[in-house]
Amino acid sequence: MLIDKKKKDLNHEIKKELEKSKLKVLTNENDFLVKNLKKAG
């Protein structure tokens, strides 16, 4: 039973990290796009 609980906690942590990394990637892409738009405009 304890092992199952650990697995669930671990999965939850992994999901959190994935969401953070996705957010970072999106933020970096948005920054890149905004910089290019400013150069063009």
C-alpha positions in Angstrom: 0.0 0.0 0.0 2.8 2.4 0.8 4.5 1.7 -2.5 1.3 2.6 -4.4 1.1 5.9 -2.5 4.7 6.6 -3.4 4.0 5.9 -7.1 1.1 8.3 -7.1 3.1 11.0 -5.5 5.9 10.5 -8.0 3.5 10.6 -10.9 2.1 13.8 -9.5 5.5 15.4 -9.2 6.4 14.4 -12.7 3.2 15.9 -14.1 4.0 19.1 -12.2 7.5 19.3 -13.7 6.2 18.6 -17.2 3.7 21.4 -16.9 6.4 23.8 -15.7 8.8 22.8 -18.6 6.0 23.2 -21.1 5.3 26.6 -19.7 8.9 27.6 -20.0 9.1 26.4 -23.6 6.0 28.4 -24.5 7.3 31.5 -22.7 10.6 31.3 -24.6 8.8 30.9 -27.9 6.6 33.9 -27.2 9.6 36.0 -26.2 11.2 35.0 -29.5 8.1 35.9 -31.5 7.7 39.2 -29.8 11.3 40.1 -30.4 11.0 39.3 -34.1 7.7 41.3 -34.4 9.4 44.3 -32.8 12.3 44.1 -35.3 9.8 43.8 -38.2 7.6 46.6 -36.9 
